[in-house]
Amino acid sequence: MSELRFVRMGFGADAVEYQEAWDEQRRVHAARFADEIADTVLLLEHPPVYTAGRRTADSERPLDGTPVIDVDRGGKITWHGPGQLVGYPIQKLPRPVDVVAHVRRLEEALIRTCAEFGLETSRVEGRSGVWVLGDPVETRPTLGGLSLDFDPRLHDEEFDARLNGPEYAPSNAGQRREDRKIAAIGIRVAKGVTMHGFALNVNPDNKWFDRIIPCGIRDAGVASLANELGREVTIEEVLPVVERHLLDVLENAELKPRLVERTPA
C-alpha cells in the first residue's frame, strides 16, 4: 500500500465551498487511479451546506426550500458546516472492493479519536457512523408525556419531527438520552478508488440538523464532542489526532478483496 498523505484544504475563514471540494476530490481520484499520487486524505471545513446521497427521500429534505446539493455518495441527507471536521479519504483498494471494511476502518479511526478526548463512542448495528449510545429505552424521559412504546416518530405516518419543535429535534437527542450520531460516513467507490468520507462533529451548531431528517434516521439524533464533553473543543485540537489515527488504521490495515461466493455451475 502506498504511503498515506494528508492535504489540509481550508478551515475557519478559509472554509472550502462544497463544489470546490467535490471538484478537487474528482481530480485527486483520477490521479490516484492512474497511480500518479499516493493515497490521499483531504481535510477541511465547509461553509453551511446540505448534501443528499442517492437514497435520500423527499420527506427528509428541508421543508423551507433550503437548497440541497445532490451528490453521488451512498447514504442520505446530512449537513456540513463550521465546527465540523470533514475528511475525504481517496484510497485505492483491491478489487472486488470491500466497501463495508473501508467504512469500518474509518469508524475505528474516529472511535479512537473520540476516546483520546475522553468520550466513549460505539457502532450501532445496521447504522453506519460513530455513535454516542443513549440510555436503555425504559429509563429515558418520555416524549410529550407518552410512553416510548408509542413514539410518534416511529408509529405515526403523518408525524414529522421537523414540524414539532425542540421536543423532537435531532439536536436535543442528548437531553432525551437517545442514541446520537457524532460522526457520519458516506462513501463512493469508482474504479476501485474511494471518494467522499466522514464528517466529525467537533463544535458545530447542531440546530442545523433540525431542518432535515439526518441520515434518514427518525428515532435518534446528533451529538458533538464539545456538547458531550461539556467543554470547548476546537478543530485545531482535533485535526492532528484524527490524522494520527487515520494514518495508523489505514496504513496498517491488511487490505483484502471482498470474498465473492460463486454458485457452482
C-alpha positions in Angstrom: 0.0 0.0 0.0 1.2 3.5 -0.8 2.2 6.0 1.9 -0.8 8.0 3.1 -0.7 11.8 2.7 -2.9 14.5 4.2 -3.9 17.7 2.5 -5.4 20.4 4.7 -7.6 22.3 2.3 -9.0 25.0 4.5 -10.7 25.8 7.9 -12.4 28.7 9.6 -12.3 31.8 7.4 -10.8 29.6 4.7 -13.5 27.0 4.7 -13.9 25.3 1.4 -17.1 25.6 -0.6 -18.6 22.1 -1.2 -18.5 22.3 -5.0 -14.8 23.3 -4.9 -14.0 20.3 -2.6 -16.0 17.9 -4.8 -14.1 19.0 -7.9 -10.8 18.5 -6.0 -11.9 15.1 -5.0 -12.5 14.1 -8.6 -9.2 15.5 -9.7 -7.3 13.6 -6.9 -9.4 10.5 -7.6 -8.3 10.4 -11.2 -4.7 10.9 -10.3 -4.9 8.1 -7.7 -6.5 5.8 -10.2 -3.6 6.5 -12.6 -1.1 5.9 -9.8 0.3 9.4 -10.2 -0.1 10.1 -6.4 -0.3 8.2 -3.2 -3.5 7.6 -1.2 -4.7 11.0 -0.1 -7.0 12.3 2.6 -8.5 15.8 2.1 -9.3 17.5 5.4 -11.4 20.7 5.6 -14.4 22.6 6.9 -17.3 23.6 4.7 -19.5 26.7 4.9 -23.1 25.6 5.8 -24.5 23.2 3.2 -26.9 20.3 3.0 -25.9 17.4 0.8 -28.1 14.4 -0.2 -26.8 10.9 -1.0 -28.5 8.7 -3.6 -31.1 7.2 -1.2 -32.5 10.5 0.2 -36.3 10.7 0.2 -38.1 14.0 -0.4 -39.7 13.7 3.1 -36.2 14.0 4.6 -35.2 17.3 3.0 -35.7 20.8 4.4 -39.3 22.0 4.4 -38.5 25.6 3.7 -36.9 25.0 0.3 -33.3 25.5 1.6 -31.0 24.4 -1.3 -29.6 20.9 -1.1 -26.7 19.6 -3.2 -27.4 16.1 -4.6 -24.2 14.0 -4.6 -23.0 10.6 -5.9 -22.2 9.1 -2.5 -24.1 6.5 -0.6 -26.4 7.3 2.3 -28.9 10.0 2.8 -29.1 13.7 3.6 -26.8 15.4 6.1 -25.4 18.9 6.9 -21.8 20.2 6.7 -20.6 23.4 8.2 -18.5 25.3 10.7 -17.3 23.3 13.7 -17.4 20.0 11.7 -14.2 18.3 10.6 -14.7 16.7 7.2 -12.4 14.1 5.7 -12.3 12.7 2.2 -10.0 9.6 2.0 -9.2 8.9 -1.6 -7.7 5.4 -1.4 -7.1 2.6 -3.9 -8.5 -0.7 -2.7 -8.1 -4.2 -4.0 -10.9 -5.5 -6.2 -13.6 -6.6 -5.8 -13.8 -3.8 -3.3 -14.9 -4.5 0.3 -16.9 -1.3 0.9 -18.0 -2.4 4.4 -14.4 -3.0 5.5 -13.5 0.5 4.4 -16.3 2.1 6.3 -15.4 0.1 9.4 -11.8 1.4 9.2 -13.0 5.0 9.1 -15.3 4.4 12.0 -12.4 2.8 14.0 -10.1 5.8 13.5 -12.9 8.2 14.7 -13.8 6.0 17.7 -10.1 6.1 18.7 -10.1 9.9 18.2 -13.1 10.4 20.5 -11.6 8.1 23.1 -8.5 10.2 23.2 -10.6 13.2 24.1 -12.3 11.2 26.9 -15.6 10.3 25.1 -16.7 6.7 24.7 -18.4 6.0 21.4 -19.5 3.0 19.5 -21.1 1.5 16.4 -24.8 0.8 16.1 -25.8 -2.4 14.2 -27.3 -1.6 10.9 -26.3 2.1 11.0 -23.1 3.4 9.8 -21.0 6.1 11.5 -19.9 6.7 15.1 -22.4 6.9 17.9 -22.8 8.0 21.5 -25.1 5.4 22.9 -28.2 6.5 24.8 -29.8 5.1 27.9 -31.9 2.0 27.8 -35.3 2.8 26.3 -37.2 2.1 29.6 -35.1 4.7 31.5 -35.3 7.6 29.1 -37.6 10.6 29.6 -41.0 10.3 27.9 -41.8 12.3 24.8 -44.9 14.5 25.2 -45.9 12.5 28.3 -46.3 9.4 26.2 -44.7 6.1 26.7 -41.8 5.5 24.3 -43.7 2.4 23.1 -45.9 5.0 21.3 -43.1 7.2 20.0 -45.0 9.0 17.2 -41.8 9.3 15.1 -41.9 5.6 14.5 -45.6 4.8 14.6 -47.5 7.8 13.1 -47.0 8.0 9.3 -48.2 11.6 9.4 -45.9 12.7 12.2 -43.0 15.0 11.1 -40.3 15.8 13.7 -39.3 18.9 11.6 -42.7 20.5 12.5 -42.8 19.6 16.2 -40.2 21.8 17.8 -37.4 21.1 20.2 -39.0 18.2 21.9 -38.3 16.0 18.9 -35.4 17.9 17.4 -32.3 15.8 16.5 -30.1 18.4 18.2 -31.8 17.6 21.6 -31.3 13.8 21.5 -28.7 14.1 24.3 -31.3 15.6 26.6 -33.7 12.8 25.7 -30.8 10.3 26.4 -31.2 8.7 23.0 -28.6 7.4 20.6 -26.9 10.2 18.8 -24.5 10.3 15.9 -21.3 12.2 16.4 -19.7 11.2 13.0 -21.4 10.5 9.7 -19.9 8.4 7.0 -20.9 8.2 3.3 -18.7 7.0 0.5 -18.5 6.1 -3.1 -16.1 3.7 -4.8 -15.3 4.2 -8.5 -12.7 2.2 -10.4 -11.5 0.7 -7.1 -10.8 4.1 -5.6 -12.8 5.6 -2.7 -14.3 9.1 -2.6 -16.3 11.1 -0.1 -15.8 10.0 3.6 -16.6 11.3 7.0 -17.8 14.3 9.0 -17.0 14.5 12.7 -19.0 17.0 14.8 -16.5 18.8 16.9 -18.3 22.0 18.0 -20.9 22.9 15.3 -24.3 24.4 15.9 -26.3 21.2 15.7 -29.6 23.0 15.2 -28.8 23.0 11.5 -29.7 19.3 11.6 -33.2 20.1 12.9 -34.3 21.2 9.5 -33.8 17.8 8.0 -34.1 14.1 8.9 -30.4 13.5 9.4 -29.2 10.4 7.5 -32.9 9.5 7.3 -33.0 8.3 10.9 -36.1 9.5 12.9 -35.6 7.8 16.3 -32.1 9.2 17.1 -30.2 12.5 16.9 -26.8 14.2 16.6 -24.0 14.9 19.0 -20.7 16.8 19.1 -17.5 16.4 21.0 -18.0 19.8 22.7 -21.5 19.1 23.9 -20.8 15.6 25.1 -17.7 16.7 27.0 -19.2 19.9 28.3 -16.2 22.0 27.3 -14.8 23.8 24.3 -13.1 21.6 21.8 -11.7 23.1 18.6 -11.0 21.8 15.1 -7.4 22.8 15.6 -7.1 20.4 18.6 -8.9 17.5 16.9 -7.2 17.7 13.5 -3.8 16.2 14.3 -5.5 13.5 16.4 -7.7 12.4 13.5 -4.7 12.4 11.2 -2.7 10.2 13.6 -5.5 7.6 14.0 -6.3 7.6 10.3 -2.6 7.0 9.5 -2.4 4.2 12.0 -5.7 2.5 10.9 -5.4 3.0 7.1 -1.7 2.3 6.7 -1.6 -0.7 8.9 -4.8 -2.3 7.6 -4.4 -5.6 5.8 -6.4 -4.8 2.7 -8.1 -7.8 1.1 -10.5 -8.0 -1.8 -14.1 -8.8 -0.9 -14.9 -12.5 -1.0 -17.3 -13.4 -3.8 -19.3 -16.6 -3.4 -19.7 -18.3 -6.7 -22.6 -20.7 -7.3 -21.4 -24.0 -8.7 -22.3 -24.4 -12.4 
